[in-house]
Amino acid sequence: MFDLFSLTPTQYHGLQLLAYVCFTLLVGLGIGRWVKNQLNYYFNRGFGRIVIGRNNLKALGNGRFLLQLRNLFEEMPLSTVVLDPILREKAVAAGKHCSEEQPFPILATDAEQTAWLDANLGYVAKVNQAGEIAESLHQPVVTKWVWLVPACSDGAKGTIRKFRTIWIGDDTLDKCSDPSVFEYERQYHYTRGNTLAMIYKAVRENGGCIMHGKRHVQIAVKIEIKAPKGHELVS
């Protein structure tokens, strides 16, 4: 121990230097952590989130439709949908290769692709619980066949990329072969129109598959939704 009030000039300057170094390190670590967080946000964190949204087509007359995008499940951590951390890592790796021209995450093997689809399907299947309860109470329920298609990067350029599970009714899908008849609530929604046209072709021509290299890869899965009559899920 030494007396702070009886320091020599050399000791005093040494303490000043030590304090300066410690302060610089703390500030540097703080700035470094902030920069790292920002980079993670822009390049990685988006892939840790998922939105499940319905795609509606409102008839405008003259064969034209207004594309309406509505979130069924608000943005949530990907870990709530995909419980397996290894599968999440593989999905994120696949998501980083997506583009407007190819918005569907393609995992390395058919088994991984099936697990990825099943994870999305399993989460959305929970909405059937309300319908099953209503049915058990002899209340009126409505069923609807919908297609679920995990996608990525089909939004506006410059936005944070995230996973999206596209939800579209089987009957609505038949109106998606030609996106030139669509009008949009937001100008940048045109990319979703193009994605829906790809889904239409994959479902109606190839049973929900697309060609990826020499592989037939399943990108879409069909599910019957059961909900109380009047519920938005089956409207």
Secondary structure, DSSP 4 states (H G I P E B T S, - for coil): ---GGG--HHHHHHHHHHHHHHHHHHHHHHHHHHHHHHHHHHHTGGGGEEEEEEEEEEEEETTEEEEEEEEEEEEEEGGGT---HHHHHHHHHHHTT--SSS-S---SSHHHHHHHHHHHHHHHGGGHHHHHHHHHTT--EEEEEEEEEEEES-S-TTSPP-EEEEEEEHHHHTT-S-GGGEEESSGGGHHHHHHHHHHHHHHHHHTTEEEETTEEEE--EEEEEEEETT-GGG-
